[in-house]
Amino acid sequence: MTAAASAEALASGKGHRDENFPVARWLRPAHRAPILAFYRFARAADDVADAPAAPPAARLALLEAMRATIAGEGDDDPAALALRRVIEDCGLDRRHALDLLEAFRRDVTVTRYPNREELLDYCRYSAMPVGRFVLDVHGEDRALWPVSDALCAALQIINHLQDCAKDYRALDRVYLPLDRLAAAGATVTDLAAPRASAGLRATIAGLAEWTEELLAVSAPFARRIVDRRLGCEVAIIQRLAVSLAARLRVCDPLAERVHHRKPEAALLALAAVVGRLVGR
């Protein structure tokens, strides 16, 4: 079986409409196409990294085939090849895709993060390249990267908090910093319980507050974007993230729903768009 066929065999079937936050939903078609190519590449790499049935060596080999394809050293991976052609046609930087693959390699080899600094470094590869790629597609000023990085890191940490029990039970992967767990009197095995222990709840609440600090840094982001559609989409994502971070400060993701229902998300999105347009 070829590397490409193996990667396709590991596909989860999840698409961009299944994500917690909008993916190119309101962008111009000319911008949407390259961003969806990047999403499909990221989705394929994520599915490879998260495939427990495949041994680590096989998953790393598939990720290496994706890297080689993006780098122009081969054509083995279909999702990477499609993205490479988009990158070449649009004159974009391949570094964002290569950085993202580093995060997926870590997902195969790293299952624990000792502190917030190590987790933020992971976000440097797992989340920040996505925002940077989107900005480059739109021709936005790279001076926006710091606020984009803060938002992308916040989104990644929110996902980690929402899925902390599932990540532990299904993948034995823990993104909650071990020093924060220990300081609160919790252990990783608390994630196997039907409800969070007091120490685990304190850890999650503390990380949610840290996420709110990142979101405070990213608050001006949407207003500084020139492209109106992208500015509105970022405003929506920011508003949804602020709402989820606040919810995670008080809710137990092991026992309670911490995702938005569609009507709630729609109202938050509408308020965000109005606020962004009025603010401009």
C-alpha positions in Angstrom: 0.0 0.0 0.0 1.4 3.4 -0.9 1.9 6.2 1.6 -0.9 8.2 -0.1 -3.3 5.3 0.1 -2.5 4.7 3.7 -3.1 8.3 4.6 -6.4 8.3 2.8 -7.3 5.1 4.7 -6.9 6.9 8.0 -9.2 9.7 7.1 -11.8 10.5 9.7 -14.4 11.9 7.3 -14.6 15.1 9.3 -15.0 18.3 7.2 -14.6 22.0 7.7 -18.3 22.4 8.6 -17.7 20.1 11.6 -15.2 22.3 13.4 -16.0 24.4 16.5 -15.2 27.6 14.8 -16.0 28.9 11.2 -13.6 27.9 8.5 -13.7 30.3 5.5 -17.5 30.4 5.7 -17.9 34.0 4.7 -14.8 34.7 2.7 -14.6 35.6 -1.0 -14.4 32.5 -3.3 -10.9 33.5 -4.5 -9.8 33.4 -0.9 -11.9 30.5 0.2 -10.3 28.0 -2.2 -6.7 28.2 -1.0 -7.8 28.3 2.6 -9.9 25.1 2.2 -6.9 23.5 0.5 -4.9 24.3 3.6 -7.7 23.0 5.8 -7.9 19.7 3.9 -4.1 19.3 4.2 -4.3 20.0 7.9 -7.3 17.6 8.3 -5.5 14.8 6.6 -2.3 15.3 8.7 -4.4 15.5 11.9 -6.2 12.2 11.0 -2.8 10.5 10.5 -1.4 11.8 13.8 -4.5 10.7 15.7 -4.9 7.2 14.2 -4.3 4.9 17.2 -4.5 1.8 15.0 -1.4 2.8 13.1 2.0 2.4 14.8 3.9 5.6 15.5 6.6 4.8 12.9 4.0 4.4 10.2 2.3 7.7 11.1 5.6 9.5 11.1 6.4 8.1 7.7 3.1 9.4 6.3 3.7 12.8 7.8 7.2 12.8 6.2 5.6 12.0 2.9 3.4 15.1 3.3 6.4 17.2 4.2 8.3 15.9 1.1 5.3 16.7 -1.1 5.0 20.3 0.2 8.7 20.8 -0.2 8.6 19.6 -3.8 10.7 16.5 -3.1 7.9 14.1 -4.2 4.2 13.9 -5.1 3.1 11.0 -2.9 0.4 12.7 -0.8 -2.7 14.0 -2.6 -3.8 16.6 0.0 -0.2 18.0 0.3 0.2 18.0 -3.5 -3.1 20.0 -3.9 -1.9 22.5 -1.4 1.6 22.8 -2.9 0.0 23.7 -6.2 -2.1 26.3 -4.6 0.9 27.7 -2.8 2.8 27.9 -6.1 0.0 29.3 -8.1 -0.7 32.0 -5.5 2.9 32.8 -4.6 2.4 31.9 -0.9 4.9 30.8 1.7 5.1 27.0 2.2 6.6 27.6 5.7 3.1 27.7 7.2 2.3 24.2 6.0 5.7 22.9 7.1 5.4 24.4 10.5 2.0 22.8 10.9 3.5 19.4 10.2 5.8 19.8 13.2 2.8 20.0 15.5 1.4 16.7 14.1 4.8 15.0 14.5 4.7 16.1 18.1 1.2 14.6 18.4 2.7 11.3 17.5 5.7 11.5 19.9 4.7 13.8 22.7 1.8 12.9 25.1 2.4 15.3 28.0 3.3 19.0 28.4 5.2 20.0 31.5 4.2 23.7 31.6 2.3 26.5 29.8 5.5 27.6 28.0 5.8 24.1 26.3 2.1 24.2 25.5 2.4 27.6 23.9 5.3 26.4 21.9 3.1 23.6 20.6 0.5 26.2 19.7 3.3 28.0 17.8 3.2 25.1 15.3 -0.4 23.7 15.7 -2.4 26.9 15.5 -0.5 30.0 14.6 0.5 28.9 11.1 -3.2 28.7 10.2 -3.9 32.3 11.0 -0.7 33.4 9.3 -1.6 31.5 6.1 -5.1 33.1 6.1 -3.6 36.6 6.4 -1.1 35.9 3.6 -3.9 34.7 1.3 -5.7 38.0 1.9 -2.5 40.0 1.4 -2.9 41.5 4.9 0.0 43.2 6.7 2.3 40.7 8.6 2.3 43.2 11.4 -1.0 41.5 12.3 0.8 38.2 13.1 1.1 38.8 16.9 -2.6 39.4 17.4 -3.5 36.6 15.1 -1.1 34.3 17.0 -2.8 35.2 20.3 -6.2 34.3 18.9 -5.1 31.1 17.2 -3.4 30.0 20.5 -6.5 30.8 22.4 -8.7 28.7 20.0 -6.3 25.8 20.3 -6.3 25.9 24.1 -10.1 26.1 24.2 -10.2 23.0 22.0 -7.8 21.2 24.4 -10.0 22.1 27.4 -13.2 21.1 25.7 -11.7 17.7 24.6 -9.4 17.1 27.6 -11.2 13.9 28.7 -11.6 12.5 25.1 -7.9 13.2 24.3 -6.8 11.3 27.4 -9.2 8.3 27.0 -8.8 7.8 23.3 -5.2 8.9 22.7 -3.5 9.0 26.2 -2.7 12.6 25.2 -2.8 15.4 27.9 -2.4 19.0 26.9 -3.2 20.3 30.4 0.3 21.4 31.8 1.5 18.9 34.4 2.8 21.6 36.7 -0.7 23.2 36.8 -2.3 19.9 37.6 0.2 19.2 40.4 -0.2 22.6 41.9 -4.0 22.1 42.1 -3.6 18.6 43.6 -4.8 16.8 40.4 -3.3 14.1 38.3 -3.9 13.1 34.7 -5.9 10.1 35.8 -8.6 12.5 37.0 -9.4 12.8 33.3 -10.8 9.3 33.3 -13.6 10.1 35.8 -17.1 11.0 34.8 -16.8 14.3 36.6 -13.8 16.5 37.2 -12.2 16.5 40.6 -11.9 19.8 42.4 -8.2 20.0 41.4 -8.9 19.3 37.8 -11.7 21.9 37.8 -9.3 24.4 39.3 -6.7 23.6 36.6 -9.3 24.0 33.8 -10.6 27.3 35.2 -7.0 28.6 35.5 -6.2 27.7 31.9 -9.5 29.3 30.8 -8.4 32.5 32.5 -5.1 32.3 30.7 -7.0 31.9 27.5 -9.0 35.1 28.3 -5.7 36.9 28.6 -4.7 35.7 25.1 -8.1 36.9 23.8 -7.6 40.3 25.4 -4.4 40.5 23.3 -6.3 39.5 20.1 -9.3 41.8 20.8 -8.2 44.5 18.3 -7.4 42.0 15.5 -10.7 42.1 13.6 -10.8 45.9 13.5 -7.3 46.0 12.0 -8.0 43.7 9.1 -8.5 45.5 5.8 -10.7 42.8 4.1 -14.2 43.3 5.3 -15.3 39.6 5.0 -12.2 38.3 6.8 -12.6 41.0 9.5 -16.2 39.9 10.1 -15.2 36.2 10.3 -12.4 37.0 12.7 -14.8 39.1 14.8 -17.2 36.1 15.0 -14.4 33.7 16.0 -13.2 36.1 18.6 -16.8 36.5 20.1 -17.3 32.7 20.1 -14.0 32.1 21.8 -14.6 34.7 24.5 -18.0 33.0 25.2 -16.4 29.6 25.4 -13.5 30.7 27.6 -16.0 32.2 30.1 -18.0 29.0 30.0 -14.9 26.9 30.7 -14.2 28.9 33.8 -17.4 27.6 35.4 -18.3 24.4 33.6 -17.0 20.8 33.9 -16.1 19.6 30.4 -16.1 16.0 31.6 -19.8 16.2 32.6 -21.3 19.2 30.9 -21.7 20.5 27.3 -19.3 23.3 26.7 -19.9 23.7 22.9 -22.3 26.3 21.5 -25.6 25.1 20.1 -26.4 26.5 16.7 -28.9 29.1 17.7 -26.6 30.5 20.4 -23.7 30.5 18.0 -25.8 32.3 15.4 -26.7 35.1 17.8 -23.2 35.5 18.9 -22.1 35.7 15.3 -24.7 38.3 14.4 -23.6 40.5 17.4 -20.0 40.1 16.3 -20.6 41.2 12.7 -22.7 44.2 13.8 -20.0 45.2 16.3 -17.3 44.9 13.7 -19.1 46.9 11.0 -20.1 49.6 13.4 -16.6 49.7 14.8 -15.2 50.2 11.4 
